[in-house]
Amino acid sequence: MADQLAVTVREQWDEEARIRRLNDPYPLSVCWAPADPQLTEDWRRLRALGLDWSGGTSGELEGWAAEPSDLAGAGTEIADVLLRRTPTRRLVVLGGAGSGKTMLLVRLLLAVADQRAPGGAVPVLLPLASWNPSAQNLHAWLAERLAQDYVGLRAPAPAYVGSMNRARALLEHRLILPILDGLDELPPTARAVALDEISRALPPGQSVVVSSRVAEYQQAQSPAGGVPVKLAGAAGIELLPLTAGETAAYLTRDAGGEHTSSAARWERVLVRLGSDAPVARALRTPLMVFLARTVYNPRPGETATHLPDPAELCDEDRLPTQSAVERHLLDAFIPAAYRGRPGNACRWSAQRAEHALAFLARHLQHTLDGTPDLAWWQLHKAIHRRVHQSLLATVAASAVGLSTLDEGPGTGVGFALTAGVLGWHTGGKPRWLPAVAFRWSWAGFTLGLLWAVGFGVILALSVRAAPEFWLLTGLLLGPVTGACLGHGVVTLAGREARSPDLACTGGPATLARRDRRVFWRVTLEFAFGYGLVLAVVLPDLCNGAAVEAFRISVLVLIPVFGMCGAFAYASWGHYMLARCYLTLRHRLPRNLLAFLADAHQRGVLRQAGAVYQFRHIDLQHHLAQR
């Protein structure tokens, strides 16, 4: 399983590196130095831990750094720092905002995946912002996140491993090397708890990498009024600012190379690099250099004629501080990413895209408490839960009430209230994770059969139908509920996953297709089971008007029951409801998934497993203030 997952992880991040243009025109080299000794384990103790965890073999000493200064390096050396120079193979990567921490972690993952021996641990990059360490232990969160990002890991592990899914089995056998990005993106009160939980949860010898901004990591280690805490057995490095030469060479090469007209546009900026000018201070981080190249450098097929002039960055009357330059580059990034280029037509104008992205940033920042994870199945949280409940309850109650009104106000109101309660209950319980597939379960079939027979008895008695009617109802509904829901008859499809395909990364589009397929399958099968029952019982309920009753059941009741069932067992219904509501209010484009995929290809968003994130958390914060 680990070997299969390793291939998938490598392919996934190779593609993500291409989209993020990490190697275009060449990898922007990030250098680092040892972190402040106060933030890491004492080096002598760290070497002793390394010997203890490795069994005390002297061969392990080869390649170990003799002192923290030996950890200094640049670029692809990061894999050597983790795997050979650090005795415990535990590393903290520190750096300022936009200093290239995530970019370095992607390069680390790819390098470790290349050097991984068959049967070895698989490096997996996971954003820490989705973890609540006060409510969930590390292994539970890791297993949940792996199952979300890699659909095949939801499947049960082989019987000899034990009663667990594949994600949990890989964790139990130490076949996952967690690369945990963004400790600083956790709430301040949760950072120390997270560090302590990581130290306690990981057994001796288990490798781990954690990244954070420097000030936030210092705060996590020494929380106000709390006990100081360190990541046990971890060495540390701190990323250094780019030098003037590195920035100049990169911008010039991206513009086509020296002595080209595009590169000449940077002359006024380049002469200021290395000084204390605002533009020079701003262009010391990989993030700002990336934004600058996107805004000012032409891409293949473009000319620089209609592009803004980089010299505007030197206007200190307009941009008097480093922060002003950074805000300007963030403001200009979205229009630059969506400008039209030959052979790259865009379905959305820069204004519409910026409007939608600003709404999504506010949704993440204010509705979802600042998480960077943009998950399509959580879009329903952008509108009040009562909207879903009221709409489903109204539709269900109206359809059933009008269909049975001929039997008298009492009967019509009674059935309407029952259907309304069903719709209200369904609308208030969206799934926490998209559905993947259903599997047959004899236990689920038995529960479904009993539940369906009980439903049939109630209907049969309510219309005084023939005694054998309840048996017919059970035979019709039992197979449907058993085949569809399995154990989920009781637990809302909590065990629906069955795919053993570890080659499926479970990206946003893949999960959406699978969940949509489950949604319509449940709709049809619920409609079939309930529809047949209602078609049989309605002739008695409507005084023998069989044709009219059947027409009512087909046109109204069958879709209502089918949709209510599907809303409970798949995320697609709640997503569609929210998407349509937000589209009508001109907050989001009609085809949101296509818009997000396009933004990902343009480098505005990045993909982290099954969710999208903004290219950088600072971009999310900037757009959320719009």
N, C-alpha and C positions, 0 to 999 in steps of 0.2 A: 504493500500500500504506500509506503514511504517513497519507494522508487517511482511509482506512477505519479504521486503528488509532486515530486521534485521536477519531473518533466513539465507538468502543467504550470508550476510556479515560475519556472525559467521562461517558458513561452509567454506567460502573462506579463512578466516584468520587462522582457525584451520589447514587447509591443508598447508597453507604457513608456519605456525610455525613448522609444522612437517618437511617440506622440508628444512627449515633453521636450523633445529636441535636445536631449542631454548630450548627444554625440554630434550635434550639428552646430557649427562646422567641425568642432572637436570638443571633447569633454573639458569644461572649464575646471581647471585643477584647483582643488581646495586644499589648503595646507592647515596643519594643526600642530599644537604644542601640548605638553602634559597639562592637565587641569590643576587647579589650585590643590595642593596636598590636603587642605582642610576639607575638601569635598569628596575625597576618595579614601580607600583603605590604605593603611600604612604599608609601604612596599615590602618590608621584611615579613610582616604578617601575611601579606598577599602571596609571597613566594612560599611561605610555610603552608598556607592553605592549598596552594597548587600541588605541592608534594603530597600532602595528606589525601587530597581528592583523587590523585592519580595513582595512589598506592605506594608512593615513595620511591619509584624507579628513577635512577639517576639519568636515564635517557630522556626523561621529560624536561630536564634542565636545558637541553640543547635548544638554542633559539630564544629562550626566555630573555626578556629585557633585564639587564643588570640593575637598572635604576629607572625611575619614571621618565627621565629625559630621552631614553632610548625609544619611547613610544612616538616621538615626533616623526612626522612624515607628510605625504601628500598623495592625492589621487587613489590609485588602486592599491596602494600599500595598506589601506584600511583593513583588508582581509588578513594580511600578514600580522597586523597589530592584534587583531582579535584571536586568530587561530594559533599563532606561534609566539608572539612576544608577550602576551598577557597570560600569566600562569594559570589563572582560573577561568579564562575565556569568558569573563564578564566585563562589559565595557559600558561606560557612560559617555555619550557624545554630547558636548555642550557647545553652545554658540548663541550669538545674538540673533535678533529678528532678521530673517532673510539671508542668513549666513551660509545656507546650503546644507543644513542638517539632513533634510529628507532626501535631497539629491545624493548625498554621500551614503545614506542608508540603502538607497536603491542600488548604487554601485557595489556596496558591501554585499547585498543579497545576491547579485548576479555573480560576483567573484566567488562567494562561498558555494553557490550552486554549481559553479564550474569545477571547483576543487573537491566537491563532495564525493566520498567513496560510496559504492553501492551498499545500501543498508544503513547509511549514516543519517544524521538528523537533517531535516529539511528546513532551510531558513524561510520564515514567513513574516512579512512585514504587516504589522497591525497598528492602527491608530488608537492610542490610549483614550482619546476623548469619549469613546463610546462606553467606557467602563465606569461603573459606580462602585468603588472598592468598599464602601461602607455597607452595601447591600448584597454584593456578590463576590465570592472568593475568586482568586486568579484563575484556577483551573476551570471553574464553571464558565467564566467569561471567555477564556480561550476556546473552550469546546463550543460554546455558542457562536462565537465569531467565526471559527473555522467552518462550522456547519452552514453558516450563512454564506460565506464567501466561496466555499467549494461544496457544491450540492452533493456530490458523491459521498462526502464524509458524514452525511446524515444517516446513511444506511447502517444497518446492524453490522457489527464486526463478526468475523468467523466465530463459531460457537466455542472453539477451544480458547479464545481470548477472554471470554466472559460476557456477561450481559451488559453490553455498552455499545454505543455507536462507534464508527470508525474514527471520528475526531477524538473522542475520549481515549480510544485504544492507542492512538499515536502519541497522545500526551502521556499516558501511563507508562509507555515504553521509551520515553525520552527521545522520540523521533521527530520532535518539533523544536527548532531553534527560534525562539520568539525574538523578533526585532520590534521593540515597542516604541513607537514614534509619538512624541508630543506629550511628555509629562506636564509641561507648562500649560497645556490646553485643558487640563482638569481644573475644577474649582479649587481655589487656594486651600480651602479646608480639607480637601481630599488628597492632596499631593503627598503629605507625610504618611497618611494611611496607606496610600498606594505603594510607596516605597517599602513600608514595613511588611505589607502583604506579599510583595514580590520576594523579599528576602526570606520570609517564613515559608512561602508556598513552594519555592524551587529547592529541590534536594541538592546536597553537595555534589558538585561535578556537572550540574546542569548549566549550560551556557545561556546567556541572555545579553541583549543590547538595549539600552534605554537612552532616548534623546530628550533634551530639554533646553530651554533658554537658561542662561547662567543665573540671573537674579531669581527666577522662579525655583530653580533647583536649590539654591541657597536657602530660600524661604521654606522649601519642603524639608530640608535637613534640620532647620532650626525654627520650627513653627512657634509663633507667639504663644507663650503659656504652655507649650507642650514639651515632650521629651525629645531631644535631638535624635535623629535617626539617619543611618547610612544604608546604602545598598550593599548588602554583605558580599565581601569578596570582589568588589568591582574596582577596576582601574578607571582612569578618566582621561579624556582628551578635550581640548577646547579649540574650536575652529578659529582661524585667523582671518582678518580682513584681506581682501584682494589688494595686491600691490598696484601701483599706477601702471607699471609695465604690463602686468597681466590683463588689466582692464583695457588698455590701449590696444594691445595685440589682438584681443578677442573681438572688440568692436570693429577694428579695421579689417580683420579677416572675414568677419561676417558680412561686411559691406562689399566684399569682393576682392579684398587684398590691397596692399599699398599701391599708390600711384593710379588708383581708379577714381573716377569722379564721385562715386558714392562714398568712398573712404575720405575723400577730401572734405566732405561736408562736416566731418568730425574735428577738423583742425582746431577750432576755437575751444572745444571741450577738452581735447587731448593736452593742450598746453597748460590747462589748469589742474590736471590730475597730479596728485602728489602735493598739492597746496592745501590751504585751509578753506578754499572756496566752498560754498554750499554744494555745488555740483560734484566737486571732488569727494567730499565726505559722503554724499549720497551713493556714488558709484563704487563703493568699496564692498558691496555685498552682491552675491550672484543673483539675488532676486531683482535688484534694481538694474543690474546690467542686462538681465533677460528682458525686463520691461522696456529698457531703452532701445535695445536692438529690434524688438517687435514694433515699437512706435516709429522709429526713424529709418531703419534699414529696409530697402526694397527686397522683396522676395523674387525668385525666378519668374520671369514674365512681366515683372513690374518695372516701372521707371521711377526715379526719385523726383520727377517733376512736380507731382501733386502731393508729395509727402511733406509733413512739417519739417522744419529745419532744426537739427540738433543744437544749433547755436542759441536757440531760445532758452535752453537750460542754463546759459551763462548770464541771463538777464537778472541781476541781483535786485533790481527795483521791483520786479514782478515776483521773483522767487528768492527772497532774502535769506532763507534758512534751509538747512538740510531737510527738515520736515516738509517745507513747502515744495521742494524739488520732488520728494517722494510722493506727496499727494498729487502733484501734477502728472507724474508718470502713471500712477494708479488710475487717475481720471482718464488719461489718454489710452490706456491699454485696451479697454473693450472696443472703442471705435476702431482701433488699429487691428484688432483680431477679426473684426467683421467687415473690414474694407473689401470691396470687390477686387478680385484678381482674375486674370485670364484663365479660363478652365476651372475656376473655383467659385461658381455662382452661389450666392447665399439666399436662402428662403426668407431670412429675417433681416430687416434693416438693423443698423447699429443701435438706433434709438429704441426699437422694439426689444432687441436682445438685452440692452442695458436695463430697460424697465423691468423685464421679466427676471433677470438675474438679481436686481436689487430687491425685488419682492422675495425671491428665494433666500437671499442672504438675511433679510429681516426675519423670515420664517425660521431659519436656523438659529439666529441670534436671540430672538425674543420668545418664539413659541417653543422651541426645543432646547432652551437654556444654553445656547452657545455651542452646541455640538457641530463639528464640521461635516458630519455624515448626512448627505442628501439622499435619502431613500424614498423611492417613489411610493412605497406602501405606507409611508408615514405622512403623505400629503394630506390625508383626511384631518390631521391635527391643525391644519391651517384654517379650518372653519370649525365652528363650535359643534361639539358632539350632538347637541340637541337638534341641529339641522338635519343630520342623518336620521336620527330617531323619529323626528316629526314627519319627515318626508315618507319614510318607509311605513310608519304607523298609519299615516293618512291614506296612502295608496292602498294598503292592505285592507283597512277598515272600510274605505269607500267601495272598493271592488266587491268584497264579500257582503257588505250591508245592502248594496243595491241589488245584488244577485238574489238575495233571499227576502227582499222587502215584500214580495207578494204574499208571503206566509204570515204577514202581520207585523206590526211595529216591534212587538216583543221579540219575536224570533230574529228579525233583521238586526235589531240593536244588539242582541246577545251574540250573534255570529260576528257582527262588526267589531264589537269590543274584544272578542277573543282574537280575531285577526289583527286588530290594532296592537294588542299586547305583544303578539308574536313579532310584528314589525318593529315595535319600540325596543323590544329585547334584542332583536337581531342588529338594529342600528347602533346599539350602544356597546357592542362587543366586537370591534374590528380585530383581525388577527394581528399578532405581533410579528409574524414572519410569513412571507408568501408561501402558499401551498406548492408542492412539487408534483405529487402523484398520489393515487390511492392504491392500496393493496388489499387483497382478500383476507379476511380474518374470520375464522369460524366462531371465535368468541364474540366478535362484533356482529356476525350474522345472527347468532342466538339472541343477543341483546336487542338487535334491530327487530327480530321476529316477535319477541315478547312485547316490545314497545308498540310495534305496529298492530298486533292483535288487540292490545289494550285500546288503542285509538279506534280500531274497527268496532269493538264492543260498544264504546261510547256513542259512535255514530249510529250503529245499528239500533241501540236502545232509544236514541233521541228521535229516530224517525219510525220506530216500531217496525223495522224491517224484519225479514225472515231470519230465524236464529242462525242459519248457516252463513249469513252475510259477513259476520265478524271473521269467520275462517277465510273467506275469500279475500277480505281486506288484508289479513295477516300474510297470506300467501303472495299477495301483490306487493305489499310494502316491505316485508321482511327481507327478501333478496336485494331490493333496491338499497335499503338503509344499511344492510350488512356489507354489500359489495362496495358501496361508496364510502361509508364512514368507518368501518372496522371498529376499533376501540373508540374512535372519535364520537360514537353515539353519546358517550358520557363526557369526553374530554375535548370536544370541539376539534376533532381531527389532529390531535396532538402527535399521532404516529403515522403520518401520511407518507413519509419519504421512503422510497424504495430504490432509487437509482444508485447502482454501484459504480457509475462511470466517473472516475476521478479525473478524466480529461476535461470535464465540464467545470469551468471556473465559477459558474453561477453569477455571471455579470448581470447588471440591471436589465438588459434586454432579454437575456435568457430566462431570468426569473419571471419577468413579466409575461413572456409567452407561455411558460409552464403554468403559472397561476391563472392566466386567462383560460387556458385549456381546461383546468380543473373547474373553474367557475362555470363555464358553459356545460361541462359534463354533469355537474351537480344540478344545474338548472334543469337540464333535460330529464335526468333520472328522477329528481324530485317531482317534476311535472308529470312524468309518466306514472309513477306510483300513486301519487295523490290524485292525479287527474282521473285515473281509472276508477278509483274508489268513489270520487265525487260524481263521476258520470253514472255510476250504478246507483248511488244513494239519492241523487237529485230528482230522478223521476218520482220517487215516493215523496220527497220533500215538496215537490211542485205539483202534487196531485195528479201524477201520471203524465204530465206534459213532457214526455221523454225527449222529443226533438228540441224543444226550447231549452230544457235543462242541459242537454248535452252542449248546445251552442253556448250557453252561458259559461259552462265549466271550461270549455275550450278557449273561449275568447277572454275570459276574465280570471277565473279562479286558478286554472292551471299555471298561467304565467306568474301570478302572485305567489302561490306556494313555491314554485320553482325558484323564483328570484330570492325570496326570503331565505330559503335553504342555502342558496349559493352565497349570499352575503355573509352567512355564518361560517362558511368553510373555505373561503378564498378572499384574498385582499383586493381583487380586481374591482368588485362592485363599489366598495368605499372609495377606491382611487378614482374610478370613473365619475362618481358623484361629485367628489371634490374638484376634479379637473374641470368638469362641465360648469360647475358653479363659479370657479375662478376664471374660466375663459369668458363666461358671460359678463363678468365684472371687469374684463380687460386687464386682468392681473397676469395671466399666463397665456402662451400660445396654445392653439387647439391640440396639436400633436406634441405633447410635452416630452415624451420619450425621445422622439426624433430631434427635438430641440436640444435636449441634454446630450445626446450622442454627438450632435454637431458641435456643441460647445466643448465637448471633450476632445474632438479631433482638432479643434482650433487652439487647444492649449489653455482655454479659460478654466476648464474643470480638469481634474485628474480622477482616475478611477482607482478606488481602493477596495478590491474584492467586489462585493455586490452593490456598493454604493458609490456615488460620485462625491467629490469634495472640490471646493474652490482651489485654484492653483496654489494659493498660499492663504493661510489664515488671516493675514493682514489684508488681502484683497476682500475676503468675506467681511471683515470688520468695516472696511472702507465703504463697501456697497451697502451694508446694513444701515449706515448713517444717512443714506440718501433720503 
